[in-house]
Amino acid sequence: MSERHFDYDCVFVGGGLANSLMAYWIKLGNPKLRVLIIEKNDTLGGNHTWSFHEKDLSPKEFKFIEPFVSKKWDGYSVSFPKHQRELQTAYFSVRSEEFNEKVKTVVDVEFSTEVVGVAAHNVTGKGGKQWSSYLVIDGRGFGVCEDQMVGYQKFVGMEVELENPHGLTKPILMDATVEQRDGFRFFYCLPWDQQRLLIEDTRYSDGASIDLVEFREEITKYAQKKGWKIRTIQREEVGALPIPLRAKYLPSNKGVLEAWVPRLVPCVGVRGGFFHSTTGYSLPDAARVVAQLVNLDLKYEVVFPAVVKLAKATARRQWFFRLLNRMVFQGSEPKNRYKILEFFYRMPRGLIGRFYAGKMWPTDYIRIFLGAPPIKIRSALNCILHNRERVSA
Ligand SMILES: Cc1cc2nc3c(=O)[nH]c(=O)nc-3n(C[C@H](O)[C@H](O)[C@H](O)COP(=O)(O)OP(=O)(O)OC[C@H]3O[C@@H](n4cnc5c(N)ncnc54)[C@H](O)[C@@H]3O)c2cc1C
């Protein structure tokens, strides 16, 4: 880097999963670079458990996540009213507490600092403080969405210590045998050790609102039904992720300053559209983006077009998932949404793996449609024909 009139070589706005991962590997590879993360809270990565399937990442991409993996299981199970299945596919989790500890020993961070202005070479904090940088990367999480263009995946997870061993050796990825309410609903359980579990109530709903009290009661009832006696609640995580129904789901009002940022500044993580449109998972895309960018010349002129190109490719690749989302949210009654997933989990293991990895083959689409998904033909046609979309080139 020859230009030394900037305070930093690279400033990352927002210390979430995507930005922290990238900052970590850039700094590790180039210790002399002046790299800074600016984060409004007092930890990196917030309060999350990020999970992924073994086929989601190539061996090269996996290397960027491996040091952060907190737990690996050899398989998982799913349960629906008329179908149960165990899949022998490895499943991994990264816990944000450990991620935070590792990243902050390598990268400089300004915690408790809210950013109010982001430009190509300049960042402004709430109190008026400014940082200039050769390259600015925006990873502030989800921006504001057009409500009618998205559904929501919302969930509350409770990490609990039980009185007795729970008996699970593998995660329950979806237990949709529970009462369907507020859309497609299932429980998700990660067994950390014999007595410690993350239990999550997840719903694919039309709105983002979360009644915390009701979710907590439901989780407690689910544990009771399973015969799990909760000794302590150790942690809670809450989220409502926008699930895009169309490629253009962000407000495009150019009069709003925020809408200009992605046109001028490289945006990564969910803010840049780097997530799986149906599952909401963003860890695999975060690793993919790092793998693509980490060895580039960290110049704005190089990184910005590379990120835009990747974002467009990611959006194009996901047309099928947005169609599937429309089928779930617009083509099915809320109480019947689970049937689409029940149908999907009857598919071959390889196809399921490619679905999660977001890398489906053309024959997979044919296989799914020939399998006659449980949706009325008229509704399916409506989802296909009346929601035609284009990703601008
Ligand atoms: C509870 C939960 C569980 C999830 N589980 C999974 C999972 O299992 N697997 C998976 O792949 N994905 C999962 N996701 C989805 C997705 O991976 C996460 O949302 C992920 O954290 C997104 O990463 P990100 O870096 O894009 O944004 P975030 O991790 O949300 O990071 C954004 C960061 O920017 C900071 N910030 C925002 N505004 C400002 C500002 N003005 N100034 C300074 N800092 C700012 C925030 O405080 C935050 O730290 C989960 C999401 C949630 C909410």
The ligand as an SDF file (V2000), in Angstrom:
LIG
                    3D

 53 58  0  0  0  0  0  0  0  0999 V2000
  -30.0200  -15.9720   16.1450 C   0  0  0  0  0  0  0  0  0  0  0  0
  -29.4870  -16.2540   14.7450 C   0  0  0  0  0  0  0  0  0  0  0  0
  -29.0120  -17.5350   14.4190 C   0  0  0  0  0  0  0  0  0  0  0  0
  -28.5060  -17.8010   13.1390 C   0  0  0  0  0  0  0  0  0  0  0  0
  -28.0490  -19.0600   12.8380 N   0  0  0  0  0  0  0  0  0  0  0  0
  -27.4010  -19.2610   11.6770 C   0  0  0  0  0  0  0  0  0  0  0  0
  -26.7760  -20.5120   11.3920 C   0  0  0  0  0  0  0  0  0  0  0  0
  -26.9270  -21.4580   12.1410 O   0  0  0  0  0  0  0  0  0  0  0  0
  -26.0240  -20.6400   10.2690 N   0  0  0  0  0  0  0  0  0  0  0  0
  -25.8640  -19.5990    9.4050 C   0  0  0  0  0  0  0  0  0  0  0  0
  -25.1100  -19.7220    8.4300 O   0  0  0  0  0  0  0  0  0  0  0  0
  -26.5200  -18.4440    9.6010 N   0  0  0  0  0  0  0  0  0  0  0  0
  -27.2710  -18.2500   10.7170 C   0  0  0  0  0  0  0  0  0  0  0  0
  -27.8890  -17.0540   10.9400 N   0  0  0  0  0  0  0  0  0  0  0  0
  -27.9810  -16.1010    9.8420 C   0  0  0  0  0  0  0  0  0  0  0  0
  -26.7220  -15.2740    9.6050 C   0  0  0  0  0  0  0  0  0  0  0  0
  -25.6090  -16.1120    9.4550 O   0  0  0  0  0  0  0  0  0  0  0  0
  -26.4330  -14.3270   10.7440 C   0  0  0  0  0  0  0  0  0  0  0  0
  -27.4610  -13.3860   10.7660 O   0  0  0  0  0  0  0  0  0  0  0  0
  -25.0470  -13.6650   10.5940 C   0  0  0  0  0  0  0  0  0  0  0  0
  -24.6670  -13.1800   11.8390 O   0  0  0  0  0  0  0  0  0  0  0  0
  -25.0160  -12.5750    9.5570 C   0  0  0  0  0  0  0  0  0  0  0  0
  -23.6890  -12.1330    9.4450 O   0  0  0  0  0  0  0  0  0  0  0  0
  -23.2900  -10.6590    9.0010 P   0  0  0  0  0  0  0  0  0  0  0  0
  -21.8480  -10.5220    9.2180 O   0  0  0  0  0  0  0  0  0  0  0  0
  -23.8280  -10.3890    7.6600 O   0  0  0  0  0  0  0  0  0  0  0  0
  -24.0940   -9.7080    9.9850 O   0  0  0  0  0  0  0  0  0  0  0  0
  -24.1260   -9.6980   11.5870 P   0  0  0  0  0  0  0  0  0  0  0  0
  -23.4280  -10.8950   12.1240 O   0  0  0  0  0  0  0  0  0  0  0  0
  -25.5250   -9.4360   11.9400 O   0  0  0  0  0  0  0  0  0  0  0  0
  -23.2110   -8.4820   11.9050 O   0  0  0  0  0  0  0  0  0  0  0  0
  -23.5540   -7.1450   11.7420 C   0  0  0  0  0  0  0  0  0  0  0  0
  -22.7510   -6.3710   12.7630 C   0  0  0  0  0  0  0  0  0  0  0  0
  -22.7960   -4.9960   12.4720 O   0  0  0  0  0  0  0  0  0  0  0  0
  -22.9780   -4.2830   13.6630 C   0  0  0  0  0  0  0  0  0  0  0  0
  -23.5950   -3.0030   13.3170 N   0  0  0  0  0  0  0  0  0  0  0  0
  -24.8210   -2.7980   12.7610 C   0  0  0  0  0  0  0  0  0  0  0  0
  -25.0210   -1.4890   12.5470 N   0  0  0  0  0  0  0  0  0  0  0  0
  -23.9010   -0.8540   12.9700 C   0  0  0  0  0  0  0  0  0  0  0  0
  -23.5130    0.5140   13.0300 C   0  0  0  0  0  0  0  0  0  0  0  0
  -24.3220    1.4890   12.5940 N   0  0  0  0  0  0  0  0  0  0  0  0
  -22.3030    0.8230   13.5400 N   0  0  0  0  0  0  0  0  0  0  0  0
  -21.4520   -0.1570   13.9700 C   0  0  0  0  0  0  0  0  0  0  0  0
  -21.7820   -1.4720   13.9500 N   0  0  0  0  0  0  0  0  0  0  0  0
  -22.9820   -1.8140   13.4550 C   0  0  0  0  0  0  0  0  0  0  0  0
  -23.8980   -5.1780   14.5040 C   0  0  0  0  0  0  0  0  0  0  0  0
  -23.8420   -4.8550   15.8670 O   0  0  0  0  0  0  0  0  0  0  0  0
  -23.3230   -6.5420   14.1800 C   0  0  0  0  0  0  0  0  0  0  0  0
  -22.2950   -6.9250   15.0570 O   0  0  0  0  0  0  0  0  0  0  0  0
  -28.4640  -16.7770   12.1890 C   0  0  0  0  0  0  0  0  0  0  0  0
  -28.9930  -15.5230   12.5080 C   0  0  0  0  0  0  0  0  0  0  0  0
  -29.4930  -15.2540   13.7590 C   0  0  0  0  0  0  0  0  0  0  0  0
  -30.0710  -13.8790   14.0520 C   0  0  0  0  0  0  0  0  0  0  0  0
  1  2  1  0
  2  3  1  0
  2 52  2  0
  3  4  2  0
  4  5  1  0
  4 50  1  0
  5  6  2  0
  6  7  1  0
  6 13  1  0
  7  8  2  0
  7  9  1  0
  9 10  1  0
 10 11  2  0
 10 12  1  0
 12 13  2  0
 13 14  1  0
 14 15  1  0
 14 50  1  0
 15 16  1  0
 16 17  1  0
 16 18  1  0
 18 19  1  0
 18 20  1  0
 20 21  1  0
 20 22  1  0
 22 23  1  0
 23 24  1  0
 24 25  2  0
 24 26  1  0
 24 27  1  0
 27 28  1  0
 28 29  2  0
 28 30  1  0
 28 31  1  0
 31 32  1  0
 32 33  1  0
 33 34  1  0
 33 48  1  0
 34 35  1  0
 35 36  1  0
 35 46  1  0
 36 37  1  0
 36 45  1  0
 37 38  2  0
 38 39  1  0
 39 40  1  0
 39 45  2  0
 40 41  1  0
 40 42  2  0
 42 43  1  0
 43 44  2  0
 44 45  1  0
 46 47  1  0
 46 48  1  0
 48 49  1  0
 50 51  2  0
 51 52  1  0
 52 53  1  0
M  END
$$$$
